[in-house]
Amino acid sequence: MEELRKIIQEILQETFKSDHYKERVVQRFKSYKYTEPQFDFSTIEKQLEFISDKINFKPKESFGVFIKSFDPTYYISKDPITKNISEGTDVWVLIRNNEIQTAMFRKKTQRTKSISNIKFITSYKRLVKLYNEGVTEISGLSLQVKSTGSRKKIDLDLPIVTLQGRKWYIDESNEQIIYTKNTKKTISFDKAFDVYPEQEVKKLYDPTSWEK
């Protein structure tokens, strides 16, 4: 009887979670009243269902997930509850307490930039990759660092820039670069001007020069 009660509770929780995100997201993205030009929700429905049904986020952490780019179409959207306005070509969702709270548009130049009141950012493609590797419990740590085998090489989920033949991770939130071959070696953006020519350092501020 106790086991049956737990199963019923889990089903009810999942139903609430699904209905909650649909209430927040569908209303906003399908309505001319809130989004211009009108957005076809079916183009992201599969991604949102995957996140809602397959991924468990650490409840006490918040996440921003880049879903998909619709460049060059530029959207302007108003959240019907918070009244906040977002705009851009990219669709993101915000996760709090393991639920999709809302969706928003961002500019493509903001993909590696932090989001106000959100601790971690990642992408739908990254979550799918982790899921295919057997990872369904997502935390900030699981997104930032992972082991890549017996060599114990550390990969960071950050964009990479090449400066005079050397590859560096761009840790934009901490305004530093991290050497890909030795993640203990870091250089602040300001100090980078003392190490590399100005033309090279400019790449740190130009997302078109980055690789993933």
Secondary structure as GFF3:
##gff-version 3
##sequence-region A 1 212
A	DSSP	alpha_helix	2	30	.	.	.	ID=ss1
A	DSSP	beta_strand	35	36	.	.	.	ID=ss2
A	DSSP	alpha_helix	42	54	.	.	.	ID=ss3
A	DSSP	beta_strand	56	57	.	.	.	ID=ss4
A	DSSP	beta_strand	63	69	.	.	.	ID=ss5
A	DSSP	beta_strand	75	78	.	.	.	ID=ss6
A	DSSP	beta_strand	85	88	.	.	.	ID=ss7
A	DSSP	beta_strand	90	96	.	.	.	ID=ss8
A	DSSP	beta_strand	99	106	.	.	.	ID=ss9
A	DSSP	three_ten_helix	108	110	.	.	.	ID=ss10
A	DSSP	beta_strand	120	123	.	.	.	ID=ss11
A	DSSP	alpha_helix	124	132	.	.	.	ID=ss12
A	DSSP	beta_strand	137	138	.	.	.	ID=ss13
A	DSSP	alpha_helix	140	144	.	.	.	ID=ss14
A	DSSP	beta_strand	145	147	.	.	.	ID=ss15
A	DSSP	beta_strand	154	156	.	.	.	ID=ss16
A	DSSP	beta_strand	160	163	.	.	.	ID=ss17
A	DSSP	beta_strand	166	171	.	.	.	ID=ss18
A	DSSP	three_ten_helix	172	174	.	.	.	ID=ss19
A	DSSP	beta_strand	176	179	.	.	.	ID=ss20
A	DSSP	beta_strand	186	188	.	.	.	ID=ss21
A	DSSP	alpha_helix	189	195	.	.	.	ID=ss22
A	DSSP	alpha_helix	198	201	.	.	.	ID=ss23
A	DSSP	three_ten_helix	202	205	.	.	.	ID=ss24
A	DSSP	three_ten_helix	207	209	.	.	.	ID=ss25
###
